[in-house]
Amino acid sequence: MNDITALIVDDESRMRKLVKDFLNKKGYKTLEAENGEEALKVFNDNQKEINIILLDVMMPKLDGWSVLRQIRQISKVPIIMLTARGEEQDELFGFELGVDEYVSKPFSPKILVARVEAILNRTMKKESQIKDYDGILIDCEGRNVKIDGKAIEFSLREYELLKYLLDNEGIALSRDKILNNVWNYDYYGDSRTIDSHIKKIRHKLGKKGKNIKTIRGIGYKFEIK
């Protein structure tokens, strides 16, 4: 968990330390904020590193609901709300705003860490199935391709060839290597079939098709400038 960072937001220093200590023992990195305004600043400064937020509701300057609303305008980062209030209406309100989990104080730190791990396992697994290559989104589980949000139809072989190029971004791939890895070693046809597939793929990618470069005398390379 060395690459996982949690942002702990609570106006009580003892509460922040308690949560921080338990997360650190599990190998998580942590950032802290003692009020809503500071939380937004820390998040904006470290948005790419923060994987989950533990956010208190009742805080000075800016409450947790306000922080949640602003973060949800720019990010889908998992958020666990921490509150001393456990009323059903509050929980429903939180879920409507985009809360991933809702924990009422007092809580067991061990249970809180378990919930953090469960959410991360679920969300990060989902994220890992979808890869973004400069606007070309590959859904590895569903074998779907989207270009700038628009779904594009590819045949199975076209999809496999495209994915092989994307997975080897920046590497010049010979036609023989492409045949061996996409068509497998039992293919004895003409290597020019690769050229025809590349032509179709470039056409379907539109402007993104320019990212597939022809390497004269070798083969092809996917490159993002």
C-alpha positions in Angstrom: 0.0 0.0 0.0 3.0 2.3 -0.3 1.5 4.1 -3.2 -1.8 4.8 -1.5 -2.4 8.3 0.0 -5.4 9.1 2.3 -6.4 12.7 3.2 -7.7 12.9 6.8 -10.0 15.9 7.4 -11.1 16.6 11.0 -10.9 19.6 13.3 -10.0 17.4 16.3 -6.2 16.7 16.3 -6.6 13.6 18.4 -9.0 12.1 15.9 -6.7 12.8 13.0 -3.8 11.3 14.9 -5.8 8.2 15.8 -6.9 7.6 12.2 -3.4 8.5 10.8 -1.7 6.0 13.1 -3.9 3.1 12.1 -3.6 3.9 8.4 0.2 4.3 8.6 0.5 0.9 10.3 -1.2 -0.5 7.2 1.3 1.2 4.9 -0.8 4.1 3.8 0.6 7.6 3.3 -1.5 10.3 4.9 -2.2 14.0 4.5 -4.1 16.1 7.0 -6.4 19.1 7.2 -8.0 20.6 10.2 -10.9 22.5 8.5 -12.8 22.6 5.3 -10.8 25.4 3.6 -7.5 23.7 4.4 -8.9 20.4 3.1 -9.7 22.0 -0.3 -6.3 23.5 -0.5 -4.5 20.2 0.3 -6.7 18.3 -2.1 -6.1 20.8 -5.0 -2.3 20.7 -4.3 -2.2 16.9 -4.2 -5.1 15.8 -6.3 -3.2 13.2 -8.4 -1.7 11.6 -5.3 -4.8 11.3 -3.1 -6.7 8.0 -3.4 -9.3 8.4 -0.7 -10.6 11.1 1.7 -11.9 10.6 5.2 -14.0 13.8 5.8 -15.6 15.0 9.0 -18.9 16.8 8.6 -18.9 19.4 11.5 -15.9 21.6 11.0 -15.1 25.4 11.3 -14.8 27.7 8.3 -16.3 25.2 5.8 -18.3 22.1 6.8 -17.8 18.6 5.2 -20.9 18.9 3.0 -19.5 22.0 1.3 -16.1 20.4 0.9 -17.8 17.3 -0.6 -19.8 19.4 -3.1 -16.7 21.2 -4.4 -14.6 18.1 -4.7 -17.4 16.2 -6.5 -17.4 18.9 -9.2 -13.9 17.9 -10.2 -13.2 14.4 -8.9 -14.7 11.0 -8.2 -12.1 10.2 -5.5 -13.7 7.9 -2.9 -14.9 9.8 0.2 -15.8 8.4 3.6 -17.8 10.9 5.7 -17.1 10.9 9.5 -19.8 12.3 11.7 -21.1 12.3 15.3 -24.6 12.4 13.8 -26.1 9.1 12.7 -29.6 10.0 11.6 -31.0 8.3 8.5 -31.7 11.6 6.7 -28.1 12.7 7.1 -26.8 9.4 5.6 -29.3 9.7 2.7 -28.2 13.3 2.1 -24.5 12.2 2.0 -25.2 9.5 -0.5 -27.1 11.9 -2.7 -24.0 14.2 -2.8 -21.7 11.3 -3.8 -20.4 9.8 -0.5 -19.0 6.3 -0.9 -19.3 5.4 2.8 -20.7 6.9 5.9 -19.2 6.2 9.4 -20.7 7.5 12.6 -18.6 8.5 15.6 -17.4 6.9 17.8 -16.1 4.2 15.6 -13.5 1.4 15.7 -10.4 2.5 13.9 -9.9 -1.1 12.8 -13.3 -1.2 11.2 -12.7 2.2 9.6 -9.4 0.9 8.0 -11.2 -2.3 6.8 -13.8 -0.1 5.1 -11.1 2.0 3.6 -9.4 -1.1 2.2 -12.7 -2.5 0.9 -13.5 0.8 -1.0 -10.0 1.0 -2.5 -10.1 -2.6 -3.6 -13.4 -2.0 -5.3 -12.6 1.3 -6.9 -9.0 0.8 -7.9 -9.9 -2.6 -9.5 -12.5 -0.9 -11.5 -10.2 1.9 -12.6 -7.5 -0.6 -13.6 -9.8 -2.2 -16.1 -10.1 1.1 -18.0 -7.0 2.5 -19.5 -6.7 6.0 -21.1 -4.2 6.6 -23.9 -4.5 10.2 -24.7 -8.2 10.1 -25.2 -8.4 6.5 -26.4 -10.1 4.6 -23.6 -9.8 0.8 -23.5 -12.2 -1.2 -21.3 -10.1 -4.3 -20.8 -12.9 -6.3 -19.2 -15.6 -5.4 -21.8 -13.2 -5.1 -24.7 -14.7 -1.8 -25.6 -13.0 1.3 -27.1 -14.0 4.9 -26.8 -12.5 7.9 -28.5 -13.0 11.1 -26.5 -16.1 9.5 -24.9 -17.6 8.1 -28.2 -17.9 4.3 -28.5 -16.1 2.9 -31.6 -16.7 -0.6 -33.0 -13.7 -2.8 -33.6 -13.5 -6.4 -34.7 -11.8 -8.8 -32.3 -8.5 -8.8 -34.2 -8.6 -5.0 -34.7 -9.1 -4.6 -30.9 -6.3 -7.0 -30.1 -3.9 -5.3 -32.5 -4.8 -1.8 -31.2 -4.4 -2.9 -27.6 -1.0 -4.5 -28.3 0.2 -1.2 -29.8 -1.2 0.8 -26.9 0.3 -1.5 -24.3 3.7 -1.1 -26.0 3.5 2.7 -26.3 6.7 4.2 -27.7 8.2 0.9 -28.8 8.8 0.1 -32.4 7.2 -3.2 -33.1 8.2 -5.4 -36.1 5.6 -7.1 -38.2 6.9 -10.4 -37.1 6.6 -9.5 -33.5 3.0 -8.2 -34.1 2.1 -11.4 -35.9 3.5 -13.6 -33.1 1.8 -11.7 -30.3 -1.6 -10.8 -32.0 -2.1 -13.5 -34.6 0.0 -16.1 -32.6 2.8 -18.3 -33.8 0.5 -20.6 -35.8 -0.3 -17.9 -38.3 1.3 -18.5 -41.7 -0.4 -15.8 -43.8 1.0 -12.7 -45.4 2.3 -10.1 -43.0 0.6 -7.5 -45.1 -2.6 -8.4 -43.3 -1.2 -6.2 -40.5 -1.0 -3.2 -42.9 -4.7 -3.6 -43.8 -5.7 -3.9 -40.2 -3.7 -0.8 -39.3 -5.3 1.1 -42.1 -8.8 0.2 -40.8 -7.8 1.1 -37.2 -6.4 4.5 -38.2 -9.6 5.3 -40.0 -11.7 4.4 -37.0 -9.5 6.3 -34.6 -10.0 9.5 -36.7 -7.5 12.2 -35.6 -6.1 9.8 -33.0 -5.0 7.5 -35.9 -2.0 9.8 -36.4 -0.6 8.4 -33.1 0.1 5.1 -34.9 3.4 5.7 -36.7 4.8 3.7 -39.6 8.4 2.7 -38.9 9.9 2.2 -42.3 11.5 -1.2 -42.8 10.3 -2.4 -39.3 6.6 -2.1 -38.6 4.6 0.3 -36.4 4.7 2.2 -33.1 2.0 4.0 -31.1 3.3 7.3 -29.9 1.7 10.1 -27.8 3.3 13.5 -28.4 
